Every structure is written in C-alpha cells, then in structure tokens.
Amino acid sequence: MTIAEKFAQLRSRDEKALIAFITAGDPSLEDLPGIISMLVEAGVDILEIGVPFSDPIADGPTIQASSQRALDRGVRPGAILETLKGMEVPIPIVLMGYYNTAHRRGLAAYAQELRFAGASGTIMCDLIPEEGDDWIAASHSAGLDTVFLAAPTSTPDRVAQVCRVSTGFLYAVSRTGVTGAQSQTSSDARGLVTSLKAMTEVPVCVGFGISSPDQVREVCEYADGAVVGSWLVDLLAREWKSGEGAAAIGAQVAALKSATRS
C-alpha cells in the first residue's frame, strides 16, 4: 500500500493518521517483526522505522540513546533491510534516517534497496530541500515518496520549497528543538499546519513531542495525522521484554489510534 492510498482509505473512514516511529534494533533487531506486528494490530496507519546513526542531530535524548543501543548491538542498514524483506507489512513503511547513510551506500542503490525491502517512502532528517534534488530523483525513480520537514522557524521560502518537494505526506515539526515527549503540544503547530495546507494538497502530519491521546486528538483537529516517536521508543525499551509487555504497549497505542477517529 502506498502512502497516498493509506490517506485515501483514512479519508473514506473519516479518520486521521496515527504514525508511529520506532528505532530498528532496539530492543533488538530480532524483536523488530514482533514489534511491527503489534503496532499493526494496534491500529497504526504508517510506520516510521529509524535507521540507527552515530550522530542523530535532530533527535532528543530518548531516540539518541535508542540509536546508540542499536549501534552497540551491531545493527547496520543492510541487516535492517534484510529483516524487512522477510516480512509482509500491510501498512506503508517510511525509513527515517540521515543522509550520510544514503551517500555512503550510493543514492540510487540505497533507494532501490529500500524499495526492495518494502519501504514506501523516506525521511532524511538532515537533508534540506534546496540540496535534495539528487536524493529526490533517486527516490522517485525507485518509487519512493520523499517526506520533508517544516518547522515553526522555517522561512516562507523554505516552507514553499518543502511543499514543492514533499510527497506522501509533509512532516510539520510542532516546536523548535529536538524530538522528545512533551506534556503539551506547541501553539506554533496549528499556525504552521495552516500555512502548509494553504500551499499543498499533500497531507500534513504533526510530530515532535506527542505522547497522549489528548495530544493526538488536539493535533487531528487541524492536521491530517499525528506522529508518536520518543514516547513509544521509551516504552518499548522499558516494557517490551517484561511479561505482558507487548499486550500492554499495544493497548496504549490502540488508545492513541482511537483519538484519530471523529
């Protein structure tokens, strides 16, 4: 299923998207299939899978630590893609990472690798749209959407550029700074989404700091979906291996999904 098909399906049901982020290899790469299955069953609509990187500058302490744990276990991009190749995932997968990974493996080759592994799109956290033409071309040749980020501090020119090159959906960063769960969503998010929606018909989803059903519900009043990352990464690290961990995590994720329904 493509990202566009998923959003069309959601619109037909009068729902917004719940997008979940996890780090591949944390708690372990062997756990990845089980975690994905749990999230699909809980109702996640799109799954962002983080490719561990040694200098994750856009990420806060929770995801930085998760990425480092995965690297310490020897998790590398090739092993992640091999794991995904062996799965049939019924929702779109977006591989999220940093440009150096693609650059080292070769842009065209890496884009094809991602597509063969079942990805529908990518997010390169440190790639600005003004310098993204080569990766965009490689991705689109491989049939991958390119999701870019816009922040409350983005200039009008940057917002216009992000709207021009983003396909699948557009990631609206709810606040300045790095990722990390917050008790409240930023008041900047609504204005940013309004600006983006005036310039593009691509769905706009809000992330950075979302960690509760109330926050998901609030975001879905004005955006096309909510992205939950640090909260879930922390929960998986703490509870996945403990007894009824999978069921308990799935129930909490299902509560987030319920908040996307009108």
C-alpha positions, 0 to 999 in steps of 0.5 A, a space after each residue: 500500500 502506498 502512502 497516498 492510498 493509506 490517506 485515501 482509505 483514512 479519508 473514506 473512514 473519516 479518520 486521521 493518521 496515527 504514525 508511529 516511529 520506532 528505532 530498528 534494533 532496539 530492543 533488538 533487531 530480532 524483536 523488530 517483526 514482533 514489534 511491527 506486528 503489534 503496532 499493526 494490530 494496534 491500529 497504526 496507519 504508517 510506520 516510521 522505522 529509524 535507521 540507527 546513526 552515530 550522530 542523530 542531530 535532530 533527535 532528543 535524548 530518548 531516540 539518541 540513546 535508542 540509536 546508540 543501543 542499536 549501534 552497540 548491538 551491531 545493527 547496520 542498514 543492510 541487516 535492517 533491510 534484510 529483516 524487512 524483506 522477510 516480512 509482509 507489512 500491510 501498512 506503508 513503511 517510511 525509513 527515517 534516517 540521515 543522509 550520510 547513510 544514503 551517500 555512503 551506500 550510493 543514492 540510487 542503490 540505497 533507494 532501490 534497496 529500500 524499495 526492495 525491502 518494502 519501504 514506501 517512502 523516506 525521511 532524511 532528517 538532515 537533508 534540506 530541500 534546496 540540496 535534495 534534488 539528487 536524493 529526490 530523483 533517486 527516490 522517485 525513480 525507485 518509487 519512493 515518496 520523499 517526506 520533508 520537514 517544516 518547522 515553526 522557524 522555517 522561512 516562507 521560502 523554505 516552507 514553499 520549497 518543502 511543499 514543492 518537494 514533499 510527497 506522501 505526506 509533509 512532516 510539520 515539526 510542532 516546536 523548535 528543538 529536538 524530538 522528545 515527549 512533551 506534556 503539551 503540544 506547541 501553539 506554533 503547530 496549528 499556525 504552521 499546519 495552516 500555512 502548509 495546507 494553504 500551499 499543498 494538497 499533500 497531507 500534513 502530519 504533526 510530530 515532535 513531542 506527542 505522547 497522549 491521546 489528548 495530544 493526538 486528538 488536539 493535533 487531528 483537529 487541524 492536521 491530517 495525522 499525528 506522529 508518536 516517536 520518543 514516547 513509544 521508543 521509551 516504552 518499548 525499551 522499558 516494557 517490551 521484554 517484561 511479561 505482558 509487555 507487548 499486550 500492554 504497549 499495544 493497548 496504549 497505542 490502540 488508545 492513541 489510534 482511537 483519538 484519530 477517529 471523529 
